[in-house]
């Protein structure tokens, strides 16, 4: 169990960490899933057009968003619902989740075999977070913050969430990290502090531990910003587009409605052009865990800067290619046990590189901005040379071969031609399998 300080932070997070947008106010009565779906079915474009922070570009696009939400919940029955902050979470039977229904799956895939503990990295310093849904807490309406086995927690995405974006595709989209080639350049509206391993060998998995921070999003740089720490598992070949499976934490208030870091997964099979999405927001990810919530805070708050202060981490976060699928697990949900979150079916990669193995792995941080060269904080907001307990970090980054053997990542810096006063990356050990990254950003990060 977390120490008393951590437990108090959990309670604060549950009752008040999510920040409502102007179009999304706190409710005085709890809204069930059937009530929510009835309101979506009765919604009209005229109810939203012209409201503060509403950016949907047309009535036709609004109808596309409305149809998308209704499709996500077609035939779904929530067994239980609760709030994390202002975010509604519905517990739904695992076989009723969107990807299972829309991809026509009749059974869940078999998870990868357990990994030998002898191959795992030693535990990092600090406090490993426990899943919020396993702490026996209740929300402000006295609903248990818990989903039973056989169900998954699914964040309720609303019309307010979607209509803050011009199109449904814009809501689902995520721009890519730099391509796996040198010299590397950043997209104009993204900056990175990333290490890469790409030795032209097949990768069948990747592992790291992420320390949790809540970088501040500077609203003066506009909407659609995020700041994250993650693993990119990538595959591409001469005849196919970049394909990815990604996971980590992100601070993305315009999409999630909270300034806290949230757990996420993401995928694309077309180089981010025509498909892919976060979490359970479109067909792709199949969740199996009843404990971790995608798109919502799962932990008692961020690490606290200072050598004697508490550092909290989530991990190990691991991708494993098994049975033709990309499985992700995070942390230890039971004593000495692993916690599988779910998987991306190999079929979503349509015979491309990621349906066989990955060719590049990347670890580190990313920030986006609609108004470059202005960028918000990355990581803890401190540059990498601030070191342990001050700078953001990832610990024990490894990769796996086809037999499940693990090797230190031995990362090489991805050169993004970024101003070193804004964001930096530094190795923390001789193998560069642990590293510090991040920075304060600023109004001029060319």
C-alpha positions as CSV (number, residue, x, y, z in Angstrom):
1,X,0.0,0.0,0.0
2,X,1.2,3.5,-0.7
3,X,2.5,5.6,2.1
4,X,0.1,8.0,3.8
5,X,1.2,11.0,1.8
6,X,0.5,9.1,-1.4
7,X,-2.9,7.9,-0.2
8,X,-3.9,11.5,0.5
9,X,-2.8,12.5,-3.0
10,X,-5.0,9.7,-4.4
11,X,-8.0,11.1,-2.6
12,X,-7.3,14.6,-3.9
13,X,-6.9,13.2,-7.4
14,X,-10.2,11.4,-7.3
15,X,-12.3,14.2,-6.1
16,X,-10.8,17.1,-8.0
17,X,-7.9,16.7,-10.4
18,X,-9.8,16.8,-13.6
19,X,-10.3,20.3,-14.9
20,X,-13.6,20.9,-16.7
21,X,-13.5,22.9,-19.9
22,X,-16.0,25.8,-20.4
23,X,-18.3,23.5,-22.3
24,X,-18.2,20.8,-19.6
25,X,-19.4,21.7,-16.1
26,X,-19.6,19.7,-13.0
27,X,-22.8,17.7,-12.5
28,X,-25.0,17.9,-9.5
29,X,-26.5,14.4,-10.2
30,X,-24.7,11.3,-11.4
31,X,-25.4,10.5,-15.1
32,X,-25.8,6.8,-16.0
33,X,-24.6,5.4,-19.3
34,X,-28.2,5.1,-20.7
35,X,-28.9,8.7,-19.7
36,X,-25.7,9.8,-21.4
37,X,-26.6,7.9,-24.6
38,X,-30.1,9.4,-24.7
39,X,-28.6,12.9,-24.5
40,X,-26.2,12.1,-27.3
41,X,-29.0,10.7,-29.5
42,X,-31.0,13.9,-28.9
43,X,-28.1,16.4,-29.5
44,X,-28.1,18.9,-32.3
45,X,-25.4,20.9,-33.9
46,X,-27.1,24.1,-33.0
47,X,-26.7,23.3,-29.3
48,X,-22.9,23.4,-29.7
49,X,-22.1,25.8,-32.6
50,X,-20.5,29.0,-31.5
51,X,-20.0,27.9,-27.9
52,X,-16.6,28.6,-26.2
53,X,-13.9,26.2,-27.3
54,X,-16.2,24.4,-29.7
55,X,-14.4,24.0,-33.0
56,X,-16.3,21.4,-35.0
57,X,-16.2,22.6,-38.6
58,X,-19.7,21.7,-39.8
59,X,-23.0,20.1,-39.0
60,X,-22.0,17.1,-41.1
61,X,-18.9,16.6,-39.1
62,X,-20.9,17.0,-35.9
63,X,-23.2,14.2,-37.1
64,X,-20.1,12.1,-37.8
65,X,-19.0,12.6,-34.2
66,X,-22.4,11.8,-32.8
67,X,-22.7,8.6,-34.8
68,X,-19.2,7.6,-33.7
69,X,-20.1,7.8,-30.0
70,X,-23.3,5.9,-30.5
71,X,-21.4,3.2,-32.5
72,X,-18.9,2.9,-29.7
73,X,-21.7,2.0,-27.2
74,X,-24.0,0.0,-29.5
75,X,-25.2,-3.1,-27.6
76,X,-23.1,-2.1,-24.6
77,X,-24.4,-2.5,-21.0
78,X,-22.5,-0.9,-18.2
79,X,-22.3,-3.1,-15.1
80,X,-21.1,-0.2,-13.0
81,X,-20.1,3.4,-13.4
82,X,-18.1,5.9,-11.4
83,X,-16.1,9.2,-11.6
84,X,-12.4,9.9,-11.5
85,X,-12.4,13.7,-11.0
86,X,-14.9,14.8,-13.6
87,X,-14.3,11.9,-16.0
88,X,-17.0,9.3,-16.2
89,X,-15.8,5.7,-16.3
90,X,-18.1,2.8,-17.3
91,X,-17.4,-0.8,-16.5
92,X,-18.4,-2.9,-19.5
93,X,-18.1,-6.6,-20.3
94,X,-14.8,-7.2,-22.0
95,X,-16.5,-8.8,-25.0
96,X,-18.7,-5.7,-25.5
97,X,-15.8,-3.2,-26.0
98,X,-15.7,-1.5,-29.4
99,X,-12.7,-3.3,-30.9
100,X,-14.0,-6.7,-30.0
101,X,-17.4,-6.0,-31.6
102,X,-16.2,-4.0,-34.6
103,X,-13.3,-6.3,-35.5
104,X,-15.6,-9.3,-35.2
105,X,-13.6,-11.1,-32.5
106,X,-15.3,-14.1,-31.0
107,X,-12.6,-14.7,-28.3
108,X,-9.7,-12.9,-26.7
109,X,-6.2,-13.9,-27.8
110,X,-4.0,-15.8,-25.5
111,X,-1.5,-13.6,-23.6
112,X,2.2,-14.1,-23.8
113,X,3.8,-16.6,-21.4
114,X,5.1,-15.2,-18.1
115,X,8.7,-13.9,-18.3
116,X,11.4,-15.3,-16.2
117,X,12.0,-12.9,-13.2
118,X,15.8,-13.5,-13.7
119,X,15.5,-11.5,-17.0
120,X,13.8,-8.4,-15.5
121,X,15.7,-5.2,-14.6
122,X,16.2,-4.5,-10.9
123,X,13.6,-2.3,-9.3
124,X,14.2,1.4,-9.7
125,X,14.5,3.8,-6.8
126,X,11.3,5.4,-5.5
127,X,7.7,4.2,-5.1
128,X,5.8,2.0,-7.6
129,X,2.2,3.2,-8.0
130,X,-0.6,0.9,-7.4
131,X,-3.7,1.0,-9.7
132,X,-6.2,3.5,-8.5
133,X,-9.0,1.0,-9.1
134,X,-7.4,-1.4,-6.6
135,X,-7.3,0.9,-3.6
136,X,-10.9,0.5,-2.4
137,X,-11.9,4.1,-3.0
138,X,-15.2,5.7,-3.8
139,X,-16.1,8.8,-5.8
140,X,-18.1,11.9,-4.7
141,X,-21.4,10.0,-5.3
142,X,-20.2,7.0,-3.2
143,X,-19.8,4.8,-6.2
144,X,-16.9,2.3,-5.8
145,X,-13.9,3.2,-8.0
146,X,-13.7,-0.4,-9.2
147,X,-14.5,-2.7,-12.0
148,X,-15.2,-6.4,-11.5
149,X,-13.2,-9.2,-13.3
150,X,-14.6,-9.8,-16.7
151,X,-15.2,-6.1,-17.3
152,X,-13.0,-3.2,-18.4
153,X,-13.1,0.4,-17.4
154,X,-13.9,2.6,-20.4
155,X,-13.6,6.4,-20.2
156,X,-16.8,8.0,-21.4
157,X,-15.9,10.3,-24.4
158,X,-18.5,13.0,-24.8
159,X,-19.7,15.2,-27.7
160,X,-18.1,18.1,-25.7
161,X,-14.8,16.3,-26.0
162,X,-15.0,15.6,-29.7
163,X,-16.5,19.0,-30.8
164,X,-13.5,20.8,-29.4
165,X,-11.8,19.5,-32.5
166,X,-12.6,20.4,-36.1
167,X,-13.2,16.8,-37.2
168,X,-13.4,13.4,-35.7
169,X,-10.1,12.5,-37.4
170,X,-8.4,15.4,-35.7
171,X,-9.6,14.2,-32.3
172,X,-8.2,10.7,-33.0
173,X,-4.9,11.8,-34.6
174,X,-1.4,12.0,-33.2
175,X,1.5,13.3,-35.3
176,X,4.6,11.0,-35.5
177,X,8.0,11.0,-33.9
178,X,10.9,11.7,-36.3
179,X,11.5,9.1,-39.0
180,X,14.1,6.4,-38.4
181,X,16.9,8.0,-40.4
182,X,19.7,10.5,-40.0
183,X,20.0,13.4,-39.9
184,X,16.6,13.7,-38.1
185,X,14.5,16.8,-38.1
186,X,11.5,17.7,-36.1
187,X,8.1,18.4,-37.5
188,X,7.4,22.1,-37.1
189,X,4.8,21.6,-34.3
190,X,6.6,18.9,-32.3
191,X,9.7,18.6,-30.2
192,X,11.4,15.5,-28.8
193,X,14.0,14.3,-26.3
194,X,14.3,10.7,-27.5
195,X,16.8,7.9,-27.6
196,X,16.6,5.2,-30.3
197,X,17.7,1.7,-30.9
198,X,17.5,0.5,-34.5
199,X,20.2,-1.9,-35.4
200,X,18.4,-3.4,-38.4
201,X,17.5,-6.5,-36.3
202,X,14.0,-7.8,-35.5
203,X,12.6,-6.5,-32.2
204,X,9.9,-8.6,-30.5
205,X,9.4,-6.4,-27.5
206,X,10.5,-3.3,-25.5
207,X,10.5,-2.5,-21.8
208,X,11.0,0.6,-19.6
209,X,9.9,2.2,-16.3
210,X,8.5,5.8,-16.5
211,X,8.7,8.3,-13.6
212,X,5.5,10.2,-13.4
213,X,5.4,14.0,-13.7
214,X,2.7,16.6,-14.5
215,X,4.3,19.1,-17.0
216,X,2.5,22.4,-17.2
217,X,0.7,23.1,-20.4
218,X,1.0,26.8,-21.3
219,X,-2.4,27.8,-22.6
220,X,-1.0,30.9,-24.3
221,X,0.4,28.5,-27.0
222,X,-3.1,27.5,-27.9
223,X,-5.2,24.3,-27.9
224,X,-4.2,20.7,-29.0
225,X,-1.0,20.6,-26.9
226,X,0.3,17.5,-25.2
227,X,3.4,16.6,-23.3
228,X,4.3,12.9,-22.7
229,X,6.7,10.2,-21.8
230,X,6.5,6.9,-23.8
231,X,7.8,4.0,-25.7
232,X,7.4,3.9,-29.5
233,X,7.5,0.4,-31.1
234,X,7.8,1.0,-34.8
235,X,8.0,-1.0,-38.0
236,X,8.5,0.2,-41.6
237,X,9.9,-1.2,-44.8
238,X,10.6,0.1,-48.3
239,X,7.1,-0.9,-49.4
240,X,5.0,0.0,-46.4
241,X,4.2,3.1,-44.3
242,X,5.4,3.6,-40.7
243,X,3.4,1.5,-38.3
244,X,3.5,1.8,-34.5
245,X,2.3,0.6,-31.1
246,X,2.9,3.2,-28.4
247,X,2.3,3.5,-24.7
248,X,3.1,5.8,-21.8
249,X,1.7,8.8,-19.9
250,X,0.5,12.1,-21.4
251,X,-0.8,15.4,-20.2
252,X,-3.3,16.4,-22.8
253,X,-6.0,18.6,-21.2
254,X,-7.8,19.5,-24.5
255,X,-8.4,15.8,-25.3
256,X,-8.8,14.3,-21.8
257,X,-10.2,17.2,-19.8
258,X,-7.6,16.9,-17.0
259,X,-4.2,18.5,-16.3
260,X,-3.0,15.3,-14.7
261,X,-0.9,12.7,-16.5
262,X,-3.1,9.9,-18.0
263,X,-2.2,6.4,-19.1
264,X,-2.4,6.0,-22.9
265,X,-1.9,3.7,-25.8
266,X,-1.8,4.7,-29.5
267,X,-1.4,3.0,-32.9
268,X,-1.2,3.7,-36.6
269,X,-0.7,1.5,-39.7
270,X,-0.5,4.3,-42.3
271,X,2.2,6.7,-40.9
272,X,-0.5,8.6,-38.9
273,X,-2.3,9.6,-42.0
274,X,-5.6,7.7,-42.3
275,X,-6.0,5.6,-39.2
276,X,-5.0,5.1,-35.5
277,X,-6.2,6.6,-32.3
278,X,-5.7,6.8,-28.6
279,X,-6.9,4.2,-26.1
280,X,-10.4,2.8,-26.9
281,X,-11.4,5.7,-29.0
282,X,-11.6,3.7,-32.3
283,X,-11.2,0.1,-33.4
284,X,-7.8,-1.2,-32.6
285,X,-6.8,-1.8,-28.9
286,X,-8.4,-4.8,-27.1
287,X,-8.3,-4.2,-23.3
288,X,-8.2,-7.1,-21.0
289,X,-7.4,-5.4,-17.6
290,X,-10.2,-4.5,-15.2
291,X,-7.7,-2.4,-13.2
292,X,-6.0,0.2,-15.4
293,X,-8.0,3.0,-17.0
294,X,-6.9,4.4,-20.4
295,X,-7.2,8.1,-20.8
296,X,-7.6,8.8,-17.1
297,X,-5.2,9.3,-14.1
298,X,-4.2,6.0,-12.5
299,X,-1.9,7.1,-9.8
300,X,-1.6,9.3,-6.7
301,X,-0.1,12.3,-8.4
302,X,3.3,13.2,-9.8
303,X,6.8,12.8,-8.5
304,X,8.0,15.6,-6.3
305,X,11.3,17.4,-7.0
306,X,14.0,17.2,-4.4
307,X,16.5,14.6,-3.3
308,X,14.6,13.6,-0.2
309,X,11.1,13.7,-1.8
310,X,9.0,11.0,-3.1
311,X,9.6,9.8,-6.7
312,X,6.8,7.7,-8.1
313,X,7.0,5.5,-11.2
314,X,4.8,3.4,-13.4
315,X,6.4,0.2,-14.7
316,X,7.7,-1.9,-16.0
317,X,5.8,-0.9,-19.1
318,X,6.4,-3.6,-21.6
319,X,5.4,-4.4,-25.2
320,X,5.6,-8.0,-26.3
321,X,5.0,-9.5,-29.7
322,X,3.3,-12.8,-29.1
323,X,0.9,-14.9,-31.2
324,X,0.9,-12.3,-33.9
325,X,-0.3,-9.6,-31.6
326,X,1.3,-6.7,-29.7
327,X,0.6,-7.0,-26.0
328,X,1.2,-4.3,-23.4
329,X,1.6,-4.8,-19.7
330,X,2.3,-2.2,-17.0
331,X,3.3,-2.5,-13.3
332,X,2.6,-5.3,-10.9
333,X,-1.1,-5.7,-10.1
334,X,-0.6,-8.5,-7.6
335,X,2.3,-9.5,-5.4
336,X,5.1,-10.6,-7.7
337,X,2.7,-10.7,-10.6
338,X,2.4,-8.8,-13.9
339,X,-0.5,-6.7,-15.1
340,X,-1.5,-7.2,-18.7
341,X,-3.4,-4.2,-20.0
342,X,-4.4,-5.6,-23.4
343,X,-3.2,-6.0,-27.0
344,X,-3.3,-4.7,-30.6
345,X,-4.4,-7.5,-32.9
346,X,-1.9,-8.1,-35.7
347,X,-4.7,-7.8,-38.2
348,X,-4.9,-4.0,-37.8
349,X,-1.5,-3.7,-39.5
350,X,-2.9,-5.3,-42.7
351,X,0.2,-7.5,-43.4
352,X,2.6,-4.6,-42.9
353,X,5.9,-4.7,-40.9
354,X,4.3,-4.6,-37.4
355,X,2.4,-7.8,-38.2
356,X,5.8,-9.5,-38.1
357,X,8.1,-7.6,-35.8
358,X,9.4,-4.1,-35.1
359,X,12.4,-2.5,-36.7
360,X,12.9,0.6,-34.5
361,X,12.4,1.4,-30.8
362,X,12.3,4.8,-29.3
363,X,12.1,5.9,-25.7
364,X,11.6,9.5,-24.3
365,X,9.5,12.6,-24.4
366,X,7.5,14.6,-26.8
367,X,5.6,17.9,-26.8
368,X,3.2,19.4,-29.4
369,X,2.2,23.0,-30.0
370,X,-0.1,24.6,-32.5
371,X,2.0,27.8,-32.3
372,X,5.7,27.0,-32.7
373,X,8.3,27.9,-31.7
374,X,6.4,28.3,-28.4
375,X,6.3,25.0,-26.5
376,X,5.1,23.9,-23.0
377,X,7.1,21.9,-20.5
378,X,8.3,18.4,-21.1
379,X,8.8,15.8,-18.3
380,X,9.3,17.6,-15.0
381,X,10.0,20.9,-16.6
382,X,13.7,20.5,-15.7
383,X,16.5,19.9,-18.3
384,X,18.1,16.5,-18.3
385,X,21.3,17.8,-16.5
386,X,19.2,18.5,-13.3
387,X,19.7,14.7,-12.7
388,X,18.1,12.3,-10.3
389,X,14.9,13.3,-8.5
390,X,14.7,16.6,-10.5
391,X,14.6,15.7,-14.2
392,X,12.1,13.3,-15.7
393,X,13.5,9.9,-16.5
394,X,13.0,6.4,-17.7
395,X,14.8,3.5,-16.0
396,X,15.9,0.2,-17.4
397,X,15.0,0.4,-21.1
398,X,15.5,-3.0,-22.7
399,X,14.5,-4.8,-25.9
400,X,13.6,-8.4,-26.6
401,X,14.6,-10.8,-29.4
402,X,12.4,-13.6,-30.8
403,X,13.2,-15.9,-27.9
404,X,12.2,-13.3,-25.2
405,X,15.9,-12.6,-24.3
406,X,16.4,-9.1,-23.0
407,X,19.2,-6.7,-23.8
408,X,20.0,-3.2,-22.6
409,X,18.6,-0.6,-25.1
410,X,22.0,1.2,-25.5
411,X,20.1,4.2,-26.8
412,X,21.4,6.7,-29.4
413,X,20.1,10.3,-29.2
414,X,17.6,11.3,-31.8
415,X,18.9,14.7,-33.0
416,X,15.9,16.9,-33.4
417,X,17.9,20.2,-33.9
418,X,16.1,21.5,-30.8
419,X,17.4,24.5,-28.8
420,X,19.2,22.9,-25.8
421,X,17.8,25.6,-23.5
422,X,14.3,24.1,-24.1
423,X,14.6,20.3,-24.0
424,X,17.5,17.9,-23.5
425,X,18.3,14.1,-23.2
426,X,21.2,12.6,-21.3
427,X,22.2,9.0,-20.6
428,X,22.2,8.0,-16.9
429,X,24.3,4.8,-17.2
430,X,27.0,3.3,-19.4
431,X,24.6,1.3,-21.6
432,X,22.3,4.4,-21.9
433,X,19.4,2.1,-20.9
434,X,18.4,4.7,-18.3
435,X,18.2,8.4,-19.1
436,X,17.0,11.8,-18.1
437,X,15.0,14.1,-20.4
438,X,12.8,17.1,-20.7
439,X,12.9,20.8,-20.1
440,X,11.0,24.0,-19.5
441,X,10.1,24.8,-23.1
442,X,9.5,28.5,-23.7
443,X,8.4,31.0,-26.3
444,X,11.3,30.3,-28.6
445,X,12.3,26.6,-29.1
446,X,13.4,26.5,-32.7
